[in-house]
Amino acid sequence: MMSLLYSLLTATVLLITPFSKKTDTVTALTNTRIVTVTQGTIENGTVLIQDGTIIQMGTDIDIPEDARVIDLEGLSIYPGMIDSGTQMGLVEVGSLPETRDASELGDLSPQMKALTAVNPNGVAIPVTRVSGVTTVLTVPSGGMLPGQAALINLHGYTPQQMFAGFEGVVLRFPATGRRGRFDSRSEEDIKKAADEAMKKLNDTWDSAELHHRIDSTYQSRPEDGRRQEYVPSMEALRDVIRGEQTLIIHVNTSKDILAAIEWVQTRGIERVLFSGLAEGWRVADKIAEAGIPCLVGPVLSIPTRQSDRFDKAYKNAGLMHAAGVKIALRSDDTANVRNLPYHAGFAAAYGLPPEEALRAVTINPAEFFGVDDRLGSLEVGKEATFFVADGDPFETTTTIHHVFIAGYEIPMESRHTQLYEEFLQRTPGLHKHNQD
Amino acid sequence: MKPKIIFFIVLLSVALNSAAQEIPTGDILVRNATVLTITDGTLENSDVLIQDGIIAAVGKQLSAPQDVSVIDATGMYVMPGIIDAHSHIGISNVNESSAPVTAQVSVGDVLNPYSIAIYRALAGGVTSSHVMHGSANVIGGQNETIKHRWGLLDPDELRMAGAPRTIKFALGENPTRVHGRGNNKRPASRMGVEYVLRETFAKAERYREAWAQYEEDIKTNPRAIPPAYNSQLEIMVDILNGDIMIHCHSYRADEILMLLGVLEDFGIDQITLQHVNEGFKIAPELAEFGATASVFADWWGYKFEVYYSTAYNAAILTRNGVLTSINSDSGELNRHLYHEAAKSQKYGDLTDDEALALITINPAIQLGIGDRIGSIEVGKEGDLAIFDRHPLSVYAINQKTVVDGIVYFDIEKDADDMRLIVNPESTVDTTVLHSHENTHQCLYEGSLDLYDFLESN
């Protein structure tokens, strides 16, 4: 009953999300190498898009007479890259609290929705999308249960237009690692804090399970009982307990990863993603066994322990993949989410098969977030969200020539390109107007 | 000259020589590589011979002198050791943030040869770092140019002997936050920053005059009284006299123009601007002054003074004739400066040589050591990085790093644990998560609140 209601609600949300372009003109991208990701690579092909959707794709395609034709002259089309962990739209200037909307007060606020605070006019959004990153998970970050992350496309005038069809409750799993070099707590204090956090998490979850049972009883026979007290945080967790909402568990240290696996299994949580996984390689076989998909990154980071080889962070994704873990990559950044392809490139340089690195920023996250019917690869019927490049998108010599998001052709401009245009040859140059 | 004095001079020179000779050097022949000389083009299938730590020959099919170890670099790319013009690795403290002017302190006094960050930098092909004081103070401490001789345990053996002295200055948000808002002490604004600079330089001028007057007086008056010794003003006088190079943390165009004005008024014609995110706005002015710039490849947006940034900064500066380098300011970024330099091809289409110069010869010139390192030329020091692919490719992995003709990093002999010292009191090797190393290290100890804030959120 409840899940039916939930499905209806979800469907409504999707219906009012205006993904389609309100024009029926066909756009034909011709003479292009189509890197579909899921169905191989098509040389010298054509992609037809209409109403924001890929309607035809292949080498023998009839182009309608009134179609707008873009001859790509041999350039390659890739599905838009997806970053599985950012604060895009939530944080404008890192050091200014007035411009940060990523965290609420308190430890337990799973009902907070990141999508609410996404600023569609964030300056980093155009900076990011012109590099081929079209879709990002934007993640709240304060306390143990900071709220719900949202998958957004990097185009739209309202958060709802940007919404790409996935939200998940974030849990920052009690951590036994140090927060940084200057975290000077004693080992006892760290353990004590982690134990206390674990107790708090379990108490919270006990309450949420109780809340779910009472609510289920009431929903099944509302005439027999009284509705329980309104507790919004419990309602948010109830959806996770019922398997209707994904729980994204942020966890890094190997010991914590094992504890999180055990916790997930004990609690019987159905829809789970792990995020972070700095030490995933240490316990990769255990993660693979548990079958939990992982949002790994940042790749470009230093090893977690002084005793680790210099390149362990770069190798992490490759080692996890080799052990059979399903992975997507994340930059864990905001201003420089545009570097996602370089995180993927480094993972590939250090052992992740290149085709898997590409999957880790396209189809894999799309599947994890349950949006692979629309995003993550180039297939007929999927959203026209892709970019056009003149080479390997992970190389810095490659230029991105076009970006389409849900059929909209994105202007290849951002603050960074605009300042370049203005200042490469500044006018006036050295002297003032009246001295020229 | 009296015999006694000669004796002391001889003794002193022996002592200095033996100190200099303590630094080990090696002999190596790198065979059959693509040699990226930076200053003299790219040489295919060529060799580089290093003898006694100095590049002795570059060319095809060089004959190997006896006892020279040979590295077969067929299919590989040899470039000069990478130089990081802005780093905080290998030191135990970064900021002496107790006052807005601390010219008398030096990070060279707190070098830590055990810091694993030195080894990790080596692994990324970096052979020299300009280890800097932090940015808490308008006039911070003196910096130290080091070579990454991993495994030598005397801090003095990390120093690059003979490298010019440099000092850290800082404008804008950091000093105004730490002192103005943090301690209710000037500067609290960019006006105050200029005032601190001018006041300090003016005092140094007076101090220099007073000593000059005393040197004059003492010739005729044995009872002349010397001015009171001031360790801080001694350093400031060295700056005025051009004996110390200034490296100034700065972001906004207006504050940089202010600095150039102050320097001009005090007769200082040398300046390297660090970070300088808005340098692109005043590239013609920087070029005219002869200022050089050491920038991030793409960092921006983390605070207001870097909000109006462009990743095309290095390209705009280079095209306007400003000598530019790309630095790390980070224990993570410094491991892939070759990749940071490669971004200048995405953002502004620099040529391969121009991109690589950003992390080799250009930072060397900014540190006053362009005649010793930064390119592969006969007579220069034998510092090399050997990559399996062209170093501007994202897939390139550094295979060997050579300093003074000695291989200090070899990926084939790289053990998991390369620590030189293990804390016996630690029960386990502690896990440190995405830490400050991944972000800007300028503010260590100066004001951690910002980073604690960022980290905890």
Interface residues (C-beta under 8 A of the other chain):
Chain A: E92 V93 G94 S95 L96 P97 R100 A102 S103 V123 A124 S141 G142 A175 T176 G177 R178 R179 G180 R181 F182 D183 E187 N252 T253 S254 A278 E279 P298 L300 S301 I302 T304 R305 Q306 S307 D308 R309 F310 D311 D332 T334 A335 N336 R338 N339 Y342 G345 F346 A348 A349 Y350 F394 E395 T396 T397 T398 T399 R415 H416 T417 L419 Y420 F423 L424 R426 G429 L430
Chain B: I116 Y119 R120 A123 G124 E173 F280 K281 A283 P284 E285 E288 D298 W299 W300 G301 Y302 K303 F304 Y307 Y308 S309 T310 A311 Y312 A315 I316 R319 G331 E332 R335 H336 H339 A342 K343 Q345 K346 Y347 G348 L392 S393 V394 Y395 A396 I397 D414 A415 D416 D417 M418 R419 V422 T427 V428 D429 T430 T431 V432 L433 H434 S435 H436 E437 N438 Y444 L448 L450 Y451 F453 L454 E455 S456 N457
